[in-house]
Amino acid sequence: QVQLVESGGGLVQSGGSLRLSCAASGFTFSTRAMTWVRQAPGKGLEWVSTIYNTADRATYRSSVQGRFTISRDNAKKTLYLQMNDLKPDDTAIYYCALDTDRRVRGQGTQVTVSS
């Protein structure tokens, strides 16, 4: 079955950086667009970024454009999210998900940005 395992979260100060990883298994990773979503305390799920299967196109929500970079290694079946210049508003649990069905996602990794 599909398994997605996120890692790399933590506590950082405002302006800091983190790199999230998502190890995928149970499906043909190289053929699927993948997405990062996040959920802040008391809020709903929010789309962050999507990368297409060939990795030649990516999209970002406006608030992270220019600070976050999504990437993938199809050989390693791993999705990444490089997050720079982090802000307190980025505090959330971050999940990787199948772009075509965002209910299929991992257990999440907590990112906390202190001011």
C-alpha positions, 0 to 999 in steps of 0.5 A: 500500500502507499506509504509516505514518511515525512522527516526533517521538521524541528524548531527554528528561529525566524529567518532560519532554514529546514529541509523536509524529506518524504520517503515514498513506497508502495506506488510508482513514485516517478509517475506521480505529481507530489504535493506538500500541504500543511496544517497550522494549529486550529486551521484547515489543511493548506496547499504549499507546493506541487511538483510534477513527475518529471520535476520540470515544473513546480508551483507554490502558494504565494506566501512561500514563493521565493523562500521554499523549493520543492524537489524530488529524486525519483531514483530514491523515491524521495520528495523534498521541501527546502524552506529558507527564511522561515517565518512564524506563520510557517509554523504547522505540521507539514505533510507530503501527499499524492497530488491527485488525492491529498487524503493520501499523505503521511503522518506529518512532521512538525515545523515550529518557527519562533519569533 
